[in-house]
């Protein structure tokens, strides 16, 4: 009898270990890519296709180095301005190019930088220590207006395009920090949600009269903030990171009932809502400066998963699909490390597998090794298809060379997700002959020959 009990206990232990191992496989493998490891005090990231070349670039605001954009796919570093503040990337002047709006804290200005020359235009100079900005058509006249907070004072204002006429939203918010815009009361106009670093409040201001409403009057050093319909009831909820108390707090609209998602995230800073596991609900992503982690909480149970447990000074967050695989990847800024140097990091979202389940159909779709297939048709006239398989998300180049070894075309230069990919190569203006195509993924390279008959 004792042996049976002992054997059962061993079996249960092994089963638990097996399930936990699968759980780790399902969530752990966020690929970490260092965009910059030499810029001090990076805090506010943003993403946009600055060049409109089909891939996402990264923007960062740094206390020490100003406003920077990193050009994908090799992350070439460009300095836009030496000032600092929260940044938004948007086509402000409707010329089909991405401009940048910034709250320049050092100069007490709200400005915008016009692409592609980054000519600097002043929106407003009447705020003390501007930090947060949002860009939205606030008055429904088909142009973008700008909203800004005042860290060194008590005002929130909006600047009406195109002449940037200033309108006061409030003069009573001590040390306004970041803000978001959304239709909070479902009346088809844009309201404003703001958190305060010093007064420790979370407020929303109801358009058009800008009536003030408390969401929370006791959230110490309310810092990171995001808004979205988290509980699926068709209204906008609010999530806040408490830098002073280490809380990640969810406030459910309309009662603003507070649910503490995490009470131990030391110096919670960045907050982001995104559907990380593609299950059609919003998860919560958080970064913490002192805890030095980037984590995500899986809705609706708020199970905590680590993206990175060693990003010293983790602060700002944003998200976008960088590798074109249909899920949200994460960009994080680290304010400092042990050498007081900040980092900008890109985390590639792994292929998601439900925890505790070995789904053979899902696993069978992921190749076990790099494979470059023979182009088809071959020989070919004018165009041919090239297919390759990746066992994991990888930075990939696919290039065409002539028989002398000269590079003549680059078909792919960027991140691709795990799985099978196919691309069509058009050779209308090329001469008949033998050509080579070379795939490089990480440290592995494969080359094949093809014949063009014009």
N, C-alpha and C positions, 0 to 999 in steps of 0.2 A: 504493500500500500504506500509506504513511504517513497519507494522508488518511482511509483506512478505519479505521485504528487510532485516529486522532484523533476521527473521527465516533463510533466505538464508545465511546470514553471520555466524550465529551460526553453520549451517550445514557444511559450508566450513571450519570453525575453527576445528570442531570435526573431519572432514575428514583429515585435515592436521595433527592434533594431532595423529590420528590413524596411518597414514602412517609413521610419524616420530617415533612412538613407535615400529612399525615393523622394521624400519631401525635400531634402537638400538638393537633389538633382533638379527637381522641378523649379526651384526658385533661386539657386545660388549663383548660377553662371552668368552674371552680368559682366559683359566684357568692358574693361576699364581702359579708356583711351585718354592719355594726357594731352590736352590741347595746348596748355601753357603751364610751365612750372617756374616761371621767372618773374611774374608780375605780382607785385605786392598789393595786399589789401583788396583783392577782387571780391565783389559782393553781389552785384546785380547783373544776371545774365539775361539775354533775350535771343530769339532765333528768327531768321528771315532769309529768304532767298534774295540776297542783296543784288547779285549780278543777274538775276532772272535766268540762270543757266540750268535750272531744274534740280539743284541740290541746295540743302540748307546750310547757311552760314551761321556763325555764332557771334553775338555782340556781348561785350562785357564792360561794366563800369568799375573802375578801380580808384580807390582813394589816392594811390601813389602815381598812377600812370594815365588816368583820364579814361576816355571812351575809346574802346578798341573793337575792331571787327576782325574775325579770323575767317579767312577765305577757304572754303572747302574746295577740293578734298585734301589738300596738303596743309591746310590751316596756316597759310601765310598771314602774318600779323600786320595790321594797318592801324595807325593811330588817327582817330578822327578829330579829337580835341583833347587838351590837357585838363579839362575840367571834369567834375564828378557829379553824378546824380543818377536817379532812376531813369531808365531808357525804354522807349517804345519804338518799334519799327513798323512803319505804316506809310502808305502812299498819301501824304498829307495834301499835296497840291494837284492830285488827280492827273499826273502825267505818265502813269503806268510804270513808275520807278519807286523803289522803296526808300523813303526818307526816314530820318530819325528825330524823334522828339525827346528832349531831355530836361530834367530838373537839375540845373547846375547849382549845387549847394554852395560851392565856394564863391560864386559871383552873385548869388541871390537872384538868379535869372531862370526863366523858362524859355528855352530856345528850340529851334528846329534846324536840322542840317539837311540841305537839299542835295539829293543824289543827282549826278555822280560826283560832282566836285566837292561836296560837303560844305558848300557855302553856308555861313552861319547867319540865321535870322532870329531876331529877338521877338518873343511872344509877350513876355511880361517881365518887369523888374521890381515889382512891388511886394514880393514875399521875402521873408527873412529865413534863410536856410531851407530852401525848397528841397523836398525829397521825393514824394510820390507824384506820379503823373499818370493820367489815363487819357486816351484819345477816343472820342466817340461823337456821333452826331447827336448832341444833347438836345438841340432845339428842333430836330426833325426838318431841317432845311437843305438836306442833301450835301452838306459839307461837314468836315470833321472839326469839332471843337476840342479844347484841351482843358483838363481839370488838374489842379495841383494843390498839394498840402504845404503847410508852413511849419517846419520843425522848430524854428526859432521863435514862433509866435503862436497865435490861436486861430488862424484863418484857414478856410478852404475856399478856393475861388474857381471860377471857370472863365475861360477866355473864348469869346465868341468869334468864330471865323466869319469873314476873311480879314477883318480889321483888328481882331484880337481885343475887342472891347471887354473889359473886366467886369465880372458880376460876382457878388459875394454869396457864398452858400452858407457860411457860418463864421462868426468871430469868437466862438466860445470853445473850440477844441484845442486844448493845450497840447502842443507838440504832436501835431498830426504826422503820421508816418505813412504807411502805404494805403492805397485805396483801390477799390474795384467798382465797376458799374454793372447794374443789372436791373431788370424790372422786378423789384422786390415785392410789390403789392399787386402785381398782375393787372395793372390798369393801363398798360400799353404806353408807358413813358419810362424814361431811364432814371433810376434812382442811384444814390451813391452810398457805398459802404466804406467806412474809414476806421482804422485802428490807430491808437495812440501809444507811443513808446513810454511817455512819462506819466500821463494821467491814468493809464491802464484801463481805458474804456474802448468798447467797440460800438460804433454808432452807425445808423443809417439815416440818410436825409431824403425826405420824400418830395419828389418833384410834383408840381412846378414851384410850390411855395417854399421848399426846402425845410419843411417841418422836421425837427430833430427827434429821433427815437433811439432809446438805448437798446442795444442787444445784450451787452454785459457792461456793468460799471465797476467790475473788480477783476480784470484780467491783467495782472502785473506785466508791464513792458510788452503789451500786445504788439507783435512784430510782423510775422508772416501772415498773409491772409489770402483766401481764395473763395470763390462763390460758385455754386452750381446746384442742380437738383440731385441731391445725394440719395434721398429716400424714395424717389420715383413718384412723388405726389404732385408733380407739375408746378411746384413753386421753388424759389431759389433759397437754398440753405447757405450757411456761412461756416467756414473752418478757419481757426486762428491758431497760430503758434505763440505760446506764452514764453517769451525770452526770459522773464523774471521768475516764473514758477515751473518751467519745464513741462507745461501742459500742451498737448494737442487737443483742442476743444472743438466739438461740432455743435452748432446752434441750429435747431430745427425751426424753420419758418412755419406758421406765423407766431407761435407762442415763444419762440427763442429758448425752448428747453435746452439746457446745456448737457451734453454728453461728453465726458472726458474720455477720449480715445486712448491717450497715453498720459500718464502723470509723471513720468520719470525721464523725459527727453531733455536733458540739461541744456538750457539756453536754446530752446527751439527758435529757429530763425525762418528759413524758407518753408513755404507751404505751397503745394500744387495739387490740383485735382485732375486726375486722368484715369482712363480705363486701361490699366496696365495689363490685365489678364484677358482682355477682349471678351468679357462676359456681359457687356451692355450695362454695367453700372460703374459709378465713379469710385475709384480708390483714392486714398490720401497718401501723398508723398511728403516727407518732411526731412529737413536738414537741421542739425543741431551743432552750434559752434563749440561748446565745451565738451559735449558727449562725442563730438567728432565722428558723427555717423550720418549716412543717408539711408532712410528706411521707407518702406511703404506698408500701408495698412489695408488689408484686403476686405473690401465691402462684401456683405454687410456685417460680418462677425468682427471685423477690425483686427484680424490676425496680423501680427507684426512680422515683417520679412526684411532682412537686411539687403540693401543694394551695395553698401560699402560701410565697413565698420572701422575704417582707419583714415578718414578724410579730416585731418586736423583743421579746425576752424570752419567747418562746413556751414555755409550761409545761404546764398540765393539759389533758386531752382527755376528751371523752365523745361518744357518738353516739346518734342517734335519727332516725326518719323525720319530719321537720318538715313537708314539703310533700305528704305522703300519696301518694307516687308509687312506693312499694315498695322504695326503696333507703335506705341509711344516710347521713344528713347528719352533719356534724362540727361540734362546738362546741369552741373552743379559748380558753384564757385566756393573756394575755400579762402577765408579771409587771411589766414596765416598758417604757417607750420612751425616746427621747432626752430627754424631759422628765420622766422618772420617773413617768409615768402609765401604768397598766395598761389593757388592752383585754379585752373579751369579744367574740368574733367567731363568727358562724354561717356555715358554708360549705355551700352547697346542692350536693349531688352531681349532676353533669350526667348526661344520658342517655348511657349507655355504648355506644361503638362499638368493636369490636375493632381494634387498631392495624394499619395497613397494609391495611385492607379497606374498600372503599366499598360498603356494603350498601344497595342501592337500596330494598329493602323497609323497612329501618329508617329511612332518610332520608325516605322517602315518607310515613311516619306523623307526621312533625314538620311542622306548618304553617310556611309561609314568612312569614306576617304574622298580626297579630291579626284575628280575625273573630268578630263577634257575629251569630248567626243569628236569624231571625224565630222567635218562639215558636210552638209547635205543640201543640194546635190553636189557631187564632186566627180568629174569636172563640172564647172558651173559657168553659166553665161549671165553676166550682169549682177545677179544677187545669189546669196547662199546663206544658210542658217548655221550658226555655231551654238552648240549646247554644252553646258558644263554643270558640274555638281559640286556643291560645297558641304562639308560635314558640319561647319559652324560659321557664324557670321564672321566675315573677313574683309579686309581691305584688298580690293581686286583691281588688277589692270589686265586688259585684253588688247593686244596691239598686233598690227599687221606689218610685216617686213617683206621687202623684196628679196630676190635671190642673192643680192650683194650684202644683205644684212642691214640695209638702211630702213629705219622706221618710217612708214608712210601714212599710217592711220592709228589713232587711238579710239577704240570702240567703247571701252569701259575704264573709268578711273575713279573709284570710289568704293564705299562699303556696300556689300551685298549680304543678304541673309542666308542662313543655312537652307539648302534645298537645291532644286533644279532650276537653272536659268537658261534662257535662249535669246539670242540676239541675231538680227539680220544684218549682213554686211553687203552694202551696195557698192559695186565696182564699175559703174557705168563709164567713168573716164579713164580707166586703167587699161594698160596694154595686155595682150595675151601673154601668159607666162606662168611660171611657178612662183608661188608666194608662201609665206609661213605666217601662222598665227600663234602667238605666245600668250599663255595665261599664267599670271603670277598671283598667288594668294598667300599672303604671309611670306614665309621663307621657301615655299614650294613653287616650282616653275615647270610647266609642261608646254611643249611645242609640237605642232603638227603642220603637215604640208598640204597645200591645196593647189588646184590647177584651174586657171581662168582661161576660157576660150571665148574670145569676142567674135 
